[in-house]
Amino acid sequence: MTFDVHAFRAREFPWAEAGEAIYLDHASTGPLPQRTRDEIAAFGLKRAEPFRLSNDDYFPTFERARNAAARLLNVSPRTIALMSNTSHGVNLAARALPYGPGDVVLSVHGEFPANVYPWIIAARRRGAEHRLLPLVNGRPDEAALMHAIETDPRVKVVALSWVSFWSGYRFDLAAIGAACRARGIYFVVDAIQGLGPLTIDLANTPVDIFACGTQKWLLSPWGTGFTYVRDELISELEPEEIGWASQASSGDFGRFLDYDPTFHDDARRFEVITLDFVHFSAMAESLGLFLEIGPQVIADRVRLLADRAVAFADAHPEVALITPVDPAQRAGVLSFRTVDVPATSERLRLGKVTHTVREGCIRLSPHFYNTNAELDAALELLLS
Ligand SMILES: Cc1ncc(COP(=O)(O)O)c(C=O)c1O
C-alpha cells in the first residue's frame, strides 16, 4: 500500500495541510492526530460524567495501550509497564537493577538529564561510580565505549539514549547490547528520541530496559509512555515504588483486604496506578496509527527527509550539519549550526517553522507526514 501523504494530512493533521504551520519539532512535542483528538474528546466526556463509564473503559484501556506498545517493539505485552514518561522508566532501572559499591554505571556526555540525574543519585546512594565518557569532536566515542564494556569488569550497567536530543547521534543498540549481554552487563536505553523515526525488534535486540515517553515522536498526549523490561529480568527486579495494583491479588477486586504482597509476575509490577485512562486510550489510538501505516513505512519516510537535509547541508557550506551524515548514525533529529543562530531562528519563526534551538544549534525534527516542500522551505531559511 502506498502512503498518500496529502490524504493522510487532510485527515489527521488538517492544520498542516492548510499551511498553518510547518511543524518540525517532534523532538520536543508531537502533535495529536485527529483520531487521537476525537478519542480524547469522546472519552473526556465520559470522564467528566463518570456514570457514563463502563468497565471496559478502565483496565481494558490499559491493555489496549500495552498491546499496541508491545506490537511496536515485537515483544510480549507481559514485558510492558505503562508509565507516564521516560524518566519513570530510567528511575526504575537506576533503582531496581543490582549494582553496588565499586561498580560502574557507564554513559556518555551529552545525554539528556532524564538519563543522568537518576543515575547520579542512585550511584551515590550505593557507592557506585557514574561515569560519563567524554565526547570526541562533539560525538560519542563508540570505540571507547566498547573498550570499557569489554575490558573494565567493574562496568555493571550501560545507560544510553538511542538518539541524542541535541545532535541526533544514534547509537548502534544491537552492537552495544550484544557486547553488554556477553558480559552480563545491564543495558538500559532512553528511547524517546528514537522510536517512531526508527523501528526496533526487541525480541532480537539485547536491551534489558527500554524507557519511552510517547509525547514526542509517537504523537501521544503528555503523561503517557511505557517501559519494556526483558522478560527474564522482571521477576528478578523488585520495584522501589509500590502501587496497590502492582500486586497480583489486585486483579481480583474482591480480595483488596487480603493484603497479599505478591507482585505481578509481569511488568505490571512496575506500574504505580491510577494512570490517566483518557490519555492512555489516546496513546493507544496514536500507536494504532503507527501500526496501521507500518512502522517501517514511517521510518523510511523520516529517513528520506533526513537524507534531503543532509544533501542540503552538503551543498551549502555556510550551514554546518552537526548530526552525523551516516544514515546508520542518525534518525529524525537534525541539528545545524548556521552563521547566526538567533537570526536563523527568528527567520524560521517568521516563516512559521516550528523548531528549537538546542546547545547553540538549530534543531529540526521532521516526521513522516511532513512533505519535501515543507522541509525545503525550512532548509532555505537556514541560509543567511
Ligand atoms: C533523550 C530524552 N530523554 C527524555 C526526555 C524527556 O523525559 P520525560 O519523558 O521523562 O519527560 C527527553 C525530552 O524532553 C529527551 O530528549
The ligand as a Gaussian input file, in Angstrom:
#p B3LYP/6-31G(d) Opt

LIG

0 1
 C       16.592000      11.944000      25.391000
 C       15.422000      12.427000      26.202000
 N       15.043000      11.726000      27.271000
 C       13.971000      12.091000      27.995000
 C       13.221000      13.204000      27.680000
 C       12.006000      13.579000      28.454000
 O       11.808000      12.767000      29.569000
 P       10.349000      12.569000      30.164000
 O        9.565000      11.766000      29.169000
 O       10.578000      11.849000      31.426000
 O        9.778000      13.940000      30.395000
 C       13.624000      13.986000      26.568000
 C       12.921000      15.224000      26.134000
 O       12.446000      16.045000      26.786000
 C       14.739000      13.577000      25.806000
 O       15.111000      14.265000      24.736000

